[in-house]
């Protein structure tokens, strides 16, 4: 035990009910404590980290022809470490959190309050502040439609970021809650969406629609090569509501729990 650690132990023993104010940097303080981390939990941090990496490694099986998990894994493996990801709110964000690995502080620009429509304006700002860094916005279809008109701002100011839209034609999070709490009682969650690729081109940007997972890499590279603000629309099956379950399974479980 270091002299500092012995002195600290004595102070705490003499004044157990008092708070001690210490002027120190965190690294120096931790080093001076000379903590003994051996014991029954020794090494469990490494094991937990290994479990986490394994959990994020491979995309889960999904209904439909486009697997959003596979898209996120491709982005994780192909975007440079200084890329910035922006998103709003929606179940689609679960695939970001599980399969993308953020390597730098403030690389992920997203709301903490569940604010829909945050991603596109955030991407406009990030590309304006950091024009040399790749900026990618991941959005749901309902999420994008909250503030998608800001794509016009990106075209006006020549801000070539890429928006990847998970287009499943539903407000996914709300629909999930409806199926869980009131199975089969669906209201106001279906969407009548525009052609998002044509939407991008109408503003003077680049637009492409992806119907199969394996077509995403070429679409993303074409968006980058265009030098324009771009939208990549992904045809997502509405059943793919989270990385681990489907709307039908949620409804079936809810009915079974109710004896239906």
C-alpha positions as CSV (number, residue, x, y, z in Angstrom):
1,X,0.0,0.0,0.0
2,X,1.3,3.5,-0.9
3,X,1.9,6.2,1.7
4,X,-1.1,8.1,0.1
5,X,-3.4,5.1,0.5
6,X,-2.4,4.6,4.2
7,X,-3.0,8.3,5.0
8,X,-6.3,8.2,3.2
9,X,-7.3,5.0,5.2
10,X,-6.4,6.7,8.5
11,X,-8.4,9.9,7.6
12,X,-11.5,7.8,6.8
13,X,-11.1,5.8,10.0
14,X,-10.8,8.9,12.1
15,X,-13.6,10.8,10.4
16,X,-16.1,8.2,9.0
17,X,-19.0,10.6,8.7
18,X,-17.2,13.5,7.0
19,X,-16.6,14.2,3.4
20,X,-13.0,14.6,2.3
21,X,-12.0,17.2,-0.4
22,X,-9.0,16.1,-2.3
23,X,-7.3,18.1,-5.0
24,X,-6.1,15.6,-7.6
25,X,-6.4,14.4,-11.1
26,X,-8.4,11.2,-11.6
27,X,-5.5,9.2,-13.1
28,X,-3.1,10.3,-10.3
29,X,-5.7,9.6,-7.7
30,X,-6.5,6.1,-9.0
31,X,-2.8,5.2,-9.3
32,X,-2.0,6.5,-5.8
33,X,-4.8,4.3,-4.3
34,X,-2.8,1.2,-5.4
35,X,-6.0,-0.8,-5.5
36,X,-5.8,-4.6,-5.3
37,X,-8.3,-5.9,-7.9
38,X,-7.6,-9.6,-7.5
39,X,-10.4,-11.6,-6.0
40,X,-13.6,-13.4,-7.0
41,X,-14.4,-10.9,-9.7
42,X,-10.9,-10.6,-11.2
43,X,-11.0,-10.9,-14.9
44,X,-14.8,-10.6,-15.3
45,X,-14.4,-7.3,-17.0
46,X,-12.5,-8.9,-19.8
47,X,-15.0,-11.7,-20.1
48,X,-17.9,-9.3,-20.2
49,X,-16.2,-7.3,-22.9
50,X,-15.6,-10.4,-24.9
51,X,-19.3,-11.3,-24.6
52,X,-20.2,-7.8,-25.8
53,X,-18.0,-8.0,-28.8
54,X,-19.5,-11.4,-29.7
55,X,-23.0,-10.0,-29.3
56,X,-22.2,-7.2,-31.8
57,X,-20.2,-9.3,-34.3
58,X,-22.8,-11.0,-36.5
59,X,-26.2,-9.6,-37.7
60,X,-29.2,-11.5,-36.5
61,X,-31.6,-13.3,-38.9
62,X,-34.3,-10.9,-40.1
63,X,-37.5,-11.2,-42.2
64,X,-37.4,-9.5,-45.6
65,X,-34.7,-9.0,-48.2
66,X,-32.8,-6.2,-46.5
67,X,-31.1,-6.9,-43.1
68,X,-30.5,-3.7,-41.3
69,X,-28.0,-5.4,-39.0
70,X,-25.9,-6.5,-42.0
71,X,-26.0,-2.9,-43.2
72,X,-24.7,-1.6,-39.9
73,X,-22.0,-4.2,-39.8
74,X,-20.9,-3.1,-43.3
75,X,-20.8,0.5,-42.2
76,X,-18.9,-0.4,-39.1
77,X,-16.2,-2.2,-41.2
78,X,-16.0,0.3,-44.0
79,X,-16.5,3.8,-42.5
80,X,-13.3,5.6,-41.3
81,X,-12.8,6.0,-37.6
82,X,-13.6,9.7,-37.8
83,X,-17.0,9.2,-39.4
84,X,-20.0,10.9,-37.7
85,X,-23.3,9.0,-37.3
86,X,-26.5,11.0,-36.7
87,X,-30.0,9.6,-36.0
88,X,-33.3,10.5,-34.6
89,X,-35.7,8.2,-32.6
90,X,-37.3,4.9,-33.5
91,X,-36.8,1.2,-33.2
92,X,-34.3,1.3,-36.1
93,X,-31.8,2.8,-33.7
94,X,-31.5,-0.6,-31.9
95,X,-29.5,-1.8,-34.9
96,X,-27.1,1.1,-34.6
97,X,-26.6,0.5,-30.9
98,X,-26.0,-3.2,-31.2
99,X,-23.9,-3.5,-34.4
100,X,-22.0,-0.2,-34.9
101,X,-18.9,0.5,-32.7
102,X,-18.1,4.0,-32.0
103,X,-14.4,4.6,-31.7
104,X,-14.1,8.3,-30.8
105,X,-15.8,10.7,-28.4
106,X,-18.7,12.6,-29.9
107,X,-18.8,10.4,-33.0
108,X,-22.5,9.7,-32.4
109,X,-24.9,12.7,-32.6
110,X,-28.4,11.6,-31.5
111,X,-31.1,12.7,-29.0
112,X,-31.4,11.4,-25.5
113,X,-35.0,12.3,-25.2
114,X,-36.5,10.2,-28.0
115,X,-36.9,13.1,-30.4
116,X,-38.0,12.1,-33.9
117,X,-36.7,14.1,-36.8
118,X,-33.4,14.9,-35.2
119,X,-31.0,13.1,-37.6
120,X,-31.2,15.1,-40.8
121,X,-30.8,18.5,-39.2
122,X,-28.0,17.1,-37.0
123,X,-26.3,15.8,-40.2
124,X,-26.6,19.2,-41.8
125,X,-24.9,20.8,-38.8
126,X,-22.2,18.2,-38.5
127,X,-21.2,18.4,-42.2
128,X,-21.2,22.2,-41.9
129,X,-18.9,22.0,-38.9
130,X,-16.7,19.1,-40.1
131,X,-16.7,19.2,-43.9
132,X,-13.7,16.9,-44.1
133,X,-15.3,14.1,-42.1
134,X,-17.9,11.5,-43.5
135,X,-21.3,12.1,-42.1
136,X,-24.0,9.5,-42.3
137,X,-27.6,9.9,-41.0
138,X,-29.5,6.7,-40.2
139,X,-33.3,7.4,-40.1
140,X,-36.6,5.6,-40.0
141,X,-39.2,6.5,-42.6
142,X,-41.5,8.2,-40.1
143,X,-38.5,9.8,-38.4
144,X,-37.2,11.2,-41.7
145,X,-40.6,12.7,-42.6
146,X,-40.5,14.8,-39.5
147,X,-37.7,17.0,-40.8
148,X,-36.8,15.5,-44.2
149,X,-37.2,18.9,-45.9
150,X,-33.9,19.9,-44.4
151,X,-32.4,17.8,-47.2
152,X,-33.0,21.0,-49.3
153,X,-30.6,22.8,-46.9
154,X,-28.0,20.2,-47.5
155,X,-28.3,20.6,-51.3
156,X,-28.3,24.4,-51.1
157,X,-25.1,24.5,-49.0
158,X,-23.5,21.6,-50.9
159,X,-23.2,19.4,-47.8
160,X,-22.6,15.8,-49.2
161,X,-23.7,13.6,-46.3
162,X,-25.6,10.3,-46.8
163,X,-29.1,9.5,-45.3
164,X,-29.9,5.8,-45.0
165,X,-33.7,5.4,-44.6
166,X,-35.1,2.3,-43.1
167,X,-38.4,2.3,-44.9
168,X,-40.9,-0.2,-43.4
169,X,-44.1,1.9,-43.9
170,X,-44.9,2.0,-40.2
171,X,-44.2,4.0,-37.1
172,X,-42.4,1.0,-35.7
173,X,-42.0,1.9,-32.1
174,X,-45.6,2.9,-31.6
175,X,-46.8,-0.2,-33.5
176,X,-44.7,-2.4,-31.3
177,X,-46.3,-0.9,-28.2
178,X,-49.8,-1.3,-29.7
179,X,-49.1,-5.0,-30.4
180,X,-47.7,-5.6,-27.0
181,X,-50.4,-3.8,-25.0
182,X,-53.4,-4.1,-27.3
183,X,-52.6,-7.0,-29.7
184,X,-54.3,-6.6,-33.1
185,X,-55.8,-3.1,-32.3
186,X,-53.8,-1.1,-34.8
187,X,-54.4,2.6,-35.2
188,X,-52.6,5.5,-37.0
189,X,-49.3,3.7,-37.4
190,X,-49.3,2.8,-41.1
191,X,-47.5,5.2,-43.4
192,X,-48.0,6.2,-47.1
193,X,-44.4,7.0,-48.0
194,X,-43.0,8.8,-51.1
195,X,-40.4,7.4,-53.3
196,X,-37.4,8.5,-51.2
197,X,-34.9,8.0,-53.9
198,X,-36.9,10.3,-56.2
199,X,-37.4,12.7,-53.3
200,X,-33.6,13.1,-53.1
201,X,-33.3,13.7,-56.9
202,X,-36.1,16.2,-56.8
203,X,-34.0,18.4,-54.5
204,X,-31.0,18.0,-56.7
205,X,-29.3,15.3,-54.6
206,X,-28.5,11.6,-55.3
207,X,-31.1,8.9,-54.6
208,X,-31.1,5.2,-54.8
209,X,-33.3,2.4,-53.5
210,X,-31.9,-0.9,-52.1
211,X,-34.1,-4.0,-52.3
212,X,-31.5,-6.6,-51.2
213,X,-28.9,-6.5,-48.5
214,X,-26.1,-7.4,-51.0
215,X,-26.8,-4.3,-53.1
216,X,-26.1,-1.9,-50.2
217,X,-22.3,-1.6,-50.6
218,X,-22.6,-0.6,-54.3
219,X,-25.4,1.9,-53.5
220,X,-23.3,3.5,-50.7
221,X,-20.2,3.8,-52.8
222,X,-22.3,5.4,-55.6
223,X,-23.7,7.9,-53.1
224,X,-20.2,8.8,-52.0
225,X,-18.9,9.1,-55.6
226,X,-21.8,11.4,-56.5
227,X,-20.4,14.2,-54.3
228,X,-24.0,15.2,-53.5
229,X,-26.3,15.0,-50.5
230,X,-27.7,11.5,-50.9
231,X,-30.5,9.3,-49.8
232,X,-30.3,5.5,-49.7
233,X,-33.7,4.0,-49.2
234,X,-33.7,0.5,-47.6
235,X,-36.8,-1.8,-48.2
236,X,-37.3,-3.0,-44.6
237,X,-39.9,-5.6,-43.8
238,X,-42.3,-4.2,-41.1
239,X,-42.0,-7.5,-39.3
240,X,-38.3,-6.7,-38.5
241,X,-39.2,-4.6,-35.5
242,X,-36.1,-5.3,-33.3
243,X,-32.9,-7.3,-33.9
244,X,-34.3,-10.2,-31.9
245,X,-38.1,-10.4,-32.5
246,X,-40.9,-9.6,-34.9
247,X,-44.3,-7.9,-34.7
248,X,-46.0,-11.2,-35.1
249,X,-44.1,-12.7,-32.2
250,X,-44.9,-9.7,-30.0
251,X,-48.6,-10.0,-30.8
252,X,-48.6,-13.8,-30.3
253,X,-46.9,-13.5,-26.9
254,X,-49.3,-10.7,-25.8
255,X,-52.3,-12.8,-26.8
256,X,-50.9,-15.9,-25.0
257,X,-50.3,-13.8,-21.8
258,X,-54.0,-12.8,-22.0
259,X,-55.2,-16.3,-22.6
260,X,-56.2,-15.4,-26.2
